[in-house]
């Protein structure tokens, strides 16, 4: 409901503050917030399913439940915005749902008529075939995602290899560069500079982070490459970022 968003704006209450109020038990505000973010939920569910999603679809219901879960579990201390956290959770829950549905599919084998002329059928749970099919489809999606990502990198004069070759060697350095990329994507002004001018706003970043200009410059390609991942619907490449943080 737009009324809720305008009210929140007039009261200068951030979305995170709204969520805190919901977590404290405001059921009416929870329902209104979920209602107002249905387009956001549908967009993220659609990006996973690769098709238009209607509110009557089971996948949309899974997305609603996941968004509600995100509200309950969100904590600003983790350094992510609610929408970034909710987007990840919605997509993960829908992926889990689609995988569970695939595993339950059974293959119908048509058997010849028996002596009583009754048609017999047998259902088998072909787990191996389904598993191989899932692996193949996942590989195809990964390949498609990488092709899309390469196209975005080319806009900045970068290659996919730049993400690998320019990855900081030490875990702390990788985490620091990824945090800079996240900060970059959370700042509308800096984000606009990056994508409009196709360059890293080093000077502006220098005043917002606790690392030197030299460090930012050294990790320039890696920061841009990670920022592109964060900004796009790259499910599998987002796993790379998690791995880089944990690694």
TIDRENPA-949644 format. One record per residue (C-alpha): residue number from 1; residue in three letters; x, y, z. Coordinates in steps of 0.25 Angstrom, whole numbers. Layout:
! TIDRENPA-949644
BATI  pos  code      X      Y      Z
BATI  NUM   ALA      X      Y      Z
...
//
This chain:
! TIDRENPA-949644
BATI  pos  code      X      Y      Z
BATI    1   UNK      0      0      0
BATI    2   UNK      6     13     -4
BATI    3   UNK     -1     20      8
BATI    4   UNK      8     12     17
BATI    5   UNK     21     16      9
BATI    6   UNK     17     31      9
BATI    7   UNK     14     31     24
BATI    8   UNK     27     24     27
BATI    9   UNK     34     35     18
BATI   10   UNK     27     46     25
BATI   11   UNK     31     41     39
BATI   12   UNK     45     39     34
BATI   13   UNK     45     25     38
BATI   14   UNK     54     15     31
BATI   15   UNK     50      2     26
BATI   16   UNK     59     -4     36
BATI   17   UNK     52      3     47
BATI   18   UNK     39     -1     42
BATI   19   UNK     44    -16     43
BATI   20   UNK     48    -14     57
BATI   21   UNK     34     -9     61
BATI   22   UNK     28    -21     54
BATI   23   UNK     38    -30     61
BATI   24   UNK     33    -24     74
BATI   25   UNK     19    -29     71
BATI   26   UNK     12    -19     61
BATI   27   UNK      4    -29     53
BATI   28   UNK     -4    -19     45
BATI   29   UNK      9    -12     41
BATI   30   UNK     14    -26     37
BATI   31   UNK      2    -29     28
BATI   32   UNK      3    -15     21
BATI   33   UNK     18    -16     19
BATI   34   UNK     17    -30     13
BATI   35   UNK      5    -25      4
BATI   36   UNK     13    -13     -1
BATI   37   UNK     25    -21     -5
BATI   38   UNK     18    -32    -13
BATI   39   UNK     23    -26    -26
BATI   40   UNK     37    -28    -20
BATI   41   UNK     34    -42    -16
BATI   42   UNK     28    -45    -30
BATI   43   UNK     40    -39    -37
BATI   44   UNK     50    -48    -29
BATI   45   UNK     42    -61    -30
BATI   46   UNK     40    -58    -45
BATI   47   UNK     55    -57    -47
BATI   48   UNK     57    -71    -41
BATI   49   UNK     46    -77    -49
BATI   50   UNK     49    -70    -62
BATI   51   UNK     35    -67    -64
BATI   52   UNK     24    -57    -60
BATI   53   UNK     18    -61    -46
BATI   54   UNK      4    -59    -42
BATI   55   UNK     -1    -57    -28
BATI   56   UNK     -8    -70    -29
BATI   57   UNK      5    -78    -32
BATI   58   UNK     11    -87    -21
BATI   59   UNK     24    -81    -24
BATI   60   UNK     18    -67    -20
BATI   61   UNK     13    -73     -7
BATI   62   UNK     27    -78     -4
BATI   63   UNK     33    -64     -7
BATI   64   UNK     23    -58      3
BATI   65   UNK     26    -67     14
BATI   66   UNK     41    -65     11
BATI   67   UNK     39    -50     12
BATI   68   UNK     32    -51     25
BATI   69   UNK     43    -60     30
BATI   70   UNK     53    -49     26
BATI   71   UNK     45    -39     34
BATI   72   UNK     46    -48     46
BATI   73   UNK     61    -51     44
BATI   74   UNK     67    -38     40
BATI   75   UNK     77    -31     48
BATI   76   UNK     84    -18     44
BATI   77   UNK     96    -22     51
BATI   78   UNK    100    -32     40
BATI   79   UNK    103    -20     31
BATI   80   UNK     92    -23     20
BATI   81   UNK     80    -16     16
BATI   82   UNK     66    -23     19
BATI   83   UNK     63    -23      4
BATI   84   UNK     77    -30      1
BATI   85   UNK     75    -40     11
BATI   86   UNK     60    -42      7
BATI   87   UNK     64    -44     -7
BATI   88   UNK     74    -55     -4
BATI   89   UNK     65    -62      5
BATI   90   UNK     53    -61     -5
BATI   91   UNK     61    -67    -16
BATI   92   UNK     68    -78     -7
BATI   93   UNK     54    -83     -2
BATI   94   UNK     48    -83    -16
BATI   95   UNK     60    -91    -21
BATI   96   UNK     59   -101    -10
BATI   97   UNK     44   -102    -13
BATI   98   UNK     46   -105    -28
BATI   99   UNK     57   -115    -25
BATI  100   UNK     48   -122    -15
BATI  101   UNK     37   -122    -25
BATI  102   UNK     46   -129    -35
BATI  103   UNK     50   -139    -26
BATI  104   UNK     36   -143    -24
BATI  105   UNK     33   -145    -38
BATI  106   UNK     30   -159    -42
BATI  107   UNK     31   -166    -56
BATI  108   UNK     19   -173    -61
BATI  109   UNK     22   -186    -68
BATI  110   UNK     11   -192    -77
BATI  111   UNK     10   -207    -76
BATI  112   UNK      3   -216    -86
BATI  113   UNK    -11   -221    -83
BATI  114   UNK    -12   -232    -73
BATI  115   UNK    -20   -245    -75
BATI  116   UNK    -33   -238    -70
BATI  117   UNK    -31   -227    -80
BATI  118   UNK    -29   -217    -69
BATI  119   UNK    -18   -207    -72
BATI  120   UNK     -7   -207    -62
BATI  121   UNK      2   -195    -58
BATI  122   UNK     14   -194    -49
BATI  123   UNK     20   -182    -43
BATI  124   UNK     35   -181    -40
BATI  125   UNK     43   -171    -33
BATI  126   UNK     54   -169    -43
BATI  127   UNK     64   -162    -33
BATI  128   UNK     76   -164    -41
BATI  129   UNK     70   -159    -54
BATI  130   UNK     64   -147    -47
BATI  131   UNK     77   -144    -40
BATI  132   UNK     85   -144    -53
BATI  133   UNK     74   -135    -60
BATI  134   UNK     75   -125    -48
BATI  135   UNK     90   -125    -50
BATI  136   UNK     89   -122    -65
BATI  137   UNK     79   -111    -63
BATI  138   UNK     87   -105    -52
BATI  139   UNK    100   -105    -61
BATI  140   UNK     92    -99    -72
BATI  141   UNK     87    -88    -63
BATI  142   UNK    101    -85    -58
BATI  143   UNK    106    -84    -72
BATI  144   UNK     95    -75    -76
BATI  145   UNK     98    -66    -64
BATI  146   UNK    113    -66    -67
BATI  147   UNK    110    -61    -81
BATI  148   UNK    101    -50    -76
BATI  149   UNK    112    -46    -65
BATI  150   UNK    122    -46    -76
BATI  151   UNK    114    -36    -84
BATI  152   UNK    113    -27    -72
BATI  153   UNK    128    -27    -70
BATI  154   UNK    131    -24    -84
BATI  155   UNK    123    -10    -82
BATI  156   UNK    134     -7    -72
BATI  157   UNK    146    -12    -81
BATI  158   UNK    147    -24    -72
BATI  159   UNK    147    -39    -74
BATI  160   UNK    143    -51    -65
BATI  161   UNK    157    -55    -63
BATI  162   UNK    159    -41    -56
BATI  163   UNK    150    -46    -45
BATI  164   UNK    159    -58    -43
BATI  165   UNK    173    -52    -46
BATI  166   UNK    170    -39    -38
BATI  167   UNK    164    -46    -26
BATI  168   UNK    172    -41    -13
BATI  169   UNK    181    -53     -8
BATI  170   UNK    178    -51      7
BATI  171   UNK    164    -54     12
BATI  172   UNK    163    -41     20
BATI  173   UNK    167    -33      8
BATI  174   UNK    156    -40      0
BATI  175   UNK    146    -37     11
BATI  176   UNK    150    -23     11
BATI  177   UNK    148    -21     -4
BATI  178   UNK    135    -28     -4
BATI  179   UNK    130    -19      7
BATI  180   UNK    134     -7     -1
BATI  181   UNK    126    -13    -13
BATI  182   UNK    114    -14     -4
BATI  183   UNK    116      0      1
BATI  184   UNK    117      5    -13
BATI  185   UNK    103     -2    -17
BATI  186   UNK     96      3     -4
BATI  187   UNK    100     17     -8
BATI  188   UNK     91     22    -19
BATI  189   UNK    100     34    -23
BATI  190   UNK    113     25    -24
BATI  191   UNK    105     14    -31
BATI  192   UNK    100     24    -41
BATI  193   UNK    114     29    -44
BATI  194   UNK    119     14    -45
BATI  195   UNK    109     10    -56
BATI  196   UNK    107     23    -63
BATI  197   UNK    122     27    -64
BATI  198   UNK    127     13    -64
BATI  199   UNK    138     16    -54
BATI  200   UNK    140     14    -39
BATI  201   UNK    138     26    -31
BATI  202   UNK    151     25    -24
BATI  203   UNK    151     39    -18
BATI  204   UNK    137     38    -12
BATI  205   UNK    140     24     -7
BATI  206   UNK    153     29      0
BATI  207   UNK    145     37      9
BATI  208   UNK    135     26     13
BATI  209   UNK    144     15     16
BATI  210   UNK    156     12     25
BATI  211   UNK    166      8     15
BATI  212   UNK    175     16      7
BATI  213   UNK    173     21     -7
BATI  214   UNK    185     12    -12
BATI  215   UNK    177      0     -6
BATI  216   UNK    165      4    -14
BATI  217   UNK    172      6    -27
BATI  218   UNK    179     -7    -25
BATI  219   UNK    166    -15    -24
BATI  220   UNK    159     -6    -34
BATI  221   UNK    155    -17    -44
BATI  222   UNK    151    -27    -33
BATI  223   UNK    142    -17    -26
BATI  224   UNK    135    -14    -39
BATI  225   UNK    134    -28    -43
BATI  226   UNK    128    -31    -29
BATI  227   UNK    119    -19    -30
BATI  228   UNK    113    -24    -43
BATI  229   UNK    109    -37    -36
BATI  230   UNK    103    -31    -25
BATI  231   UNK     95    -22    -34
BATI  232   UNK     90    -33    -43
BATI  233   UNK     81    -45    -41
BATI  234   UNK     93    -54    -41
BATI  235   UNK     89    -66    -32
BATI  236   UNK    101    -75    -34
BATI  237   UNK    112    -64    -35
BATI  238   UNK    106    -58    -21
BATI  239   UNK    111    -72    -16
BATI  240   UNK    125    -68    -20
BATI  241   UNK    124    -56    -12
BATI  242   UNK    120    -64      0
BATI  243   UNK    131    -73     -2
BATI  244   UNK    141    -62     -4
BATI  245   UNK    137    -56     10
BATI  246   UNK    137    -70     17
BATI  247   UNK    150    -74     10
//
